[in-house]
């Protein structure tokens, strides 16, 4: 492989930015040098930001490609390849594809059927064929309030590249949908439930949680260990909920819904992850705590694009502006997610690191990706 030199760039290094150049060779970062010189054969970045490739821990983007419109299915191979290409185009070089495990099979109207094992096989097969541009791991979103969780988890093993298992509980009146009117708007709008169907759904889900919740929660913690995966919590709302998460050995908290929960996470040494759309839009679409409030309170560690892949870079740059520290903002989408999931070979622009690197032109508060390299090979 020919060496690639990105020169005359604003390098985003651990804890600082400086003008310099970086050399990529044999899939690794082999040298970093300071200065504005442009060696023969190098790419002149003209001051553009050069930083580690972005790392996405939780994205629902694949779902949008598989079902581009409600009840409109799309061929899965084509959807996965398009999803992969979209992520590469916005600077994401490592993704943990979020797949729900735990279904409600007794109510077809709920549109909550099993799909994770079959889709995981297709992702892993395309990866084995070399058909994907970026690095893919699996993130199993384990729905405690479901009927089939234990059986679905049993279909996965340590060989499946499962990097994250998150404990989810979407029981009506709890966590993300503590305000049941917000849940009503969401479900009736997305699935066309009538008033009577919605109220039956609420009653059924609460009864199901009472019946199987404790067993399912214990199974998720046990299975995450079997997979060798990092455990995450989801939508923690209160300090007691965070204490339970800490007892389970949770590494990071996805989208805590209150400042109380975020502060409790930090008190327990749990990293806090918030959604980039929340930050960019100025608030949560579910009426929960604003990501910017947590950032200003120093309670935000990791950012996820959630359902808008391009938002990941924009949010990191925005945080850099909020904190007056570009390197710190970028770390929320590079170093911090890598460290939270045990990926020691990426997330930092350092000699010896994996050559997942992106070039970004700053345009106002946003950024335009001008080049993406994965293991030193240009992919976008």
N, C-alpha and C positions, 0 to 999 in steps of 0.2 A: 504494500500500500504506500502511495506517495505521501510524503509529509505535507501537512497543511499548516501554514503559519498565518494567524490572524494578527495583523500588526496595526500600530497607530490606533489602538482601541482604548476605551475606558474600561479597564478590567475590573470586574466585581469580584474581589477577593474576600476571604474570611475577615470580616471586620473593617474593610476599607475598600476604596476605589482608587485606582491610579492609572496613568497613561502607560501603556506597555504593549507587549506582544505575547502570544501563547502559541506553542508548537504542539501539534497533534501527530502522533506517530504510532503505528501498530496498535490502534485502539486505545491508546493512553495519552494523557497530557505529559509530555516529556520535558518541557522547559517553559518557564515564565521569566520574562525580562522586562525591565522598566525602560521607558523612553518612547519617543515618537518615531523612531527609525522604521523604515519599510524595506526589509531585505529583498533582494531579487527573488521573484517568484511568489512573494507573500501577497496576501489580500490586504489592501489598504482599507481599513475600517473607518477612516476619517473621523475618529473620535466616537464612533458608535459604542454602545455598551456591549461587552462580551462577558457572558456569565455562564454558570452551569445550566444544563438543561433543566427544565421545570419538572417537578415530581408531583403527580396528582394522586391523592390517596382515596378520593371518593368522587366518582362521577356517574351521573345517570345518563350520560350522553349516548351510550350504546342503545339504551331503550328507545331513544328518539329515532335512531336509524332503523331499528327493527320494527317499530310501529310508527311510521312517519305521520299518520293520522289515526284518530281513534278507530280501533277495530280494523285497521288496514295493515296486514302483515307484509314484511319485506323479506326476500331471501337472505338468510343469515350470513352466508359467506360474504356476499356483497356488502351487507350492512356493517360487518366487522371491519372489512377492509376500508370502507369509507370512514368509519369512526376513527380508525388508526391514522388514516391520512389527515383527517381534520385535526387531530391532536398534534401530529407532527407539524402541521402548518402554523400552529400558534405557539410553538416552542416547547411543548410537553414531550419529553423524551423517555419518561417512565410513567406508567399508569397502573393503578390497581383497579381493575374493572369491577364495579360493584354489582353483585348478583344477589337477589333476594333468595333466601332459603326459608322455608316455612310457608305453607299455603293454607287456604281455606277452600276445601274441596266440596263441602256440603252446600255451598251457595254459589252457583255458577254466575249469578248476576254480579257478584263482587269482583269478578275478573282477577282473581287472586290465585291462579293455578300454578302448578309446579313447572319450572323451566330451567333452573340453574344448572343441573348436571349436564343436560344436553348442550346448552349454550357454552358451558365451560369446555366441553370436549371440542367444540368447533373452534373456539379461540386458541386452545392449546395445539390443535392440529394445524391451524394456519401458521402459528408460531414455529412449529417444527418444520414446516415446509419453507420457512424463510420468507413468507409472504407479507409479513408485517414490518413496518419501518422502525417502530420504537419498541421498548421493552415492556412486556405485559406481565403483570401478576394478577391474582384474583383477590377480591375482597368479598367475603361472604357476609351479607347483611342478614343476621339471624333474627327472624321475627318471632319473639316470644309468644305473642298473642296469635297463635296459629294452630292448625290441627296436625301438621305433618313434619314439624321441624326435626325431630329426632331421626325419623326415617330418611329425610333428605340429607342431613349431615352425614349419615352413615355411608352415603354413596361417594364421599370424598376421602382422599388420603393424603399423606405427606408428600406424595409425588406430584401433586396438582398445582404447585406454585401458589399456594394460598398464603398470602403475606399478612392479611388482616382478617379477623373475624370481629364484627361489631354486634353488640347486644342492642337490639331494637325492641321497643315496646310501643306499639301504636294503639294501645287500648284507649278508647274514647274517654276524654276527660283527664288523660295523663300526658305529661311531657309536652311534645310538640303541639298536641291538640288538647291542651288543658281547657282551652275555650272551645266547647263543643260546637258553637255556632260557626267557628272557622272550619271545623271538620265537615260540617254540613255543607257549607259553600263549596268545599273542595270535592267531596264525594258526589254530591248531586250534580255539580257542574261537569265532572269528569266521567261519571258512570251513569248519569241520568236516573239516579234513585228518586223514587217518589218520597213524600213525607213519611208515609207509613213504612216503606222499605228502609228508610234511613233510621227511624226509631227502632225497628226490629234489629237492624245491623248493630246499633249501639248496645242494645240489651244482649244480643248474642255474643258480641265480642267481650263484654264485661264478664259474662258468665264463663266464657272460654278461658279468660285470663285467670279467673278464680280457680278454675279446674286444673289447668296445666302450667301456669306461669312459673311456679317455683321449680318444678321438674325440668322445664325447658331451660330456665336460666342456668341451672347447674350443669345441664348437658352441654350448653354452649361453652362454658368455661372449660369443661373437660375436653371437648373436641378441639378447641383452639390449641390446647397443649399437644394433643395428638398430631395435629397438622404442623406444629412448630410455628404457629402464627402469632402475631401480636394481637392482643385483645384491646378493643376500643369500646367505649360507651357511646350512647346516642341520645341526644336531647335530654341530658340531665337538667333538672329544673330546681331541685332543692339540695341543700347541704347533706341531708340524710341519704338522698339518692347517690350523691358523689361518694359518701363514705362507703356505701355498698360497692360501688365501682372500684374504689381503692382496695377493698377487701378481696375482690376478684382478681386483682393484679392488672387493672386497665392501664395501658400506656398513654393513651390520649383520648380526649373527649371530643366527639363530633357534635358541633352545633349546640352547646349548652344554651338553654333558652332564657336564662336570667343571669344578672351580675352575681347574685348569691352563689349560683352553681359554679360560675367561672372562677370566682375567688376561692371557693372550696376546692376546686380542682388544683389550683396553684398551691394551696395549703397542703395538699396531699402529694404534690410532686407530679401531677398529671398535666400533660400539655393540653392546651385548649386550641381546637381547630374551629374556624368559622368560615362561612361561605363568602366567596368573592362577590356574588350578586348582592348579598346583603350589604356589603361594604360600599359597592358602587352605587346602588340604588338609594342608600341612606337609611336602610332599615330592612327588617324582616317581612316577607310577604305573609308570614303566619302571625304577625303581631308580637314576636318575641324580641329579645334584647338586640339592639343594633350593634353590629360588629365594630363600627367606629367608636362607640362608647367603650367597648372592651379594649380597643387599641389604645385609646387615650388614657385608660386606667392601667396600662401595662399588663393586661390579662389576655393578650392574643399572641399565640405562638406560631400557628400553622394556618395556611389558607388553602381552601379547596375551591375548585371552579364549580362544583356541584352540578348545575345543569347548563352552564354557559362556558365552554372550554376557553374561549378567548378572554374571559374575565380574569383568569389566573394571573397573567402577566400584568394586566392593567391594575389589579388590586395590589400586587406587590410594589409596583411603582408608586401607587397612591399612598401606601403605607410608608414608603421611603420619604415621601413629601411630608406626611403627617408627623413622622418622627424626626425629620431633618437628617436622615441617615439612609442613603440608598442601599448600602450593603445590608443593613438590618432588614429593610423591606424585602429585598430579594431573598434573604435567608428564610423567610416564611414559606417560600415555595420551592426551596432547593435544599439547604442544609437541614432545616428543622424537620421536614417530612422524611428525609433520608435517615436522620438519627432516630426518629420515632419508630421506624420500621426496621432498623438494623441494617440498612444498606450502607455499608462502610466505604464502598468503592466509588460513590457518586455524591453529588450535592455540593461539592466544594471545587473551586478552581485551584488545584494544587498539583505539583508534579507527582506523577504516579497514579493520579486519579483516572477514572474511566473518562474517556474523551467524548462525553455527552456535553455539548457546548452549543450555545446559541448567540447570534448577533442581533442586536435590537437597536433600531433608530428611535430615539425619543421624539414623540410628536405631541406637544402639549402635555396633558396629564396621562396620556396613553403611550403605547409603544407599538412599532411595526416590526415584525420579525423579518429579518433580511437573510438569515441563513440558519440551518439546523444541521448539526453533525451528531450522529449516534455512533459511538465507538470509532470516532474519527472519519466515518463515512457520511458524506452529505446526503440527507434524506429529504430536505425541503428548503 
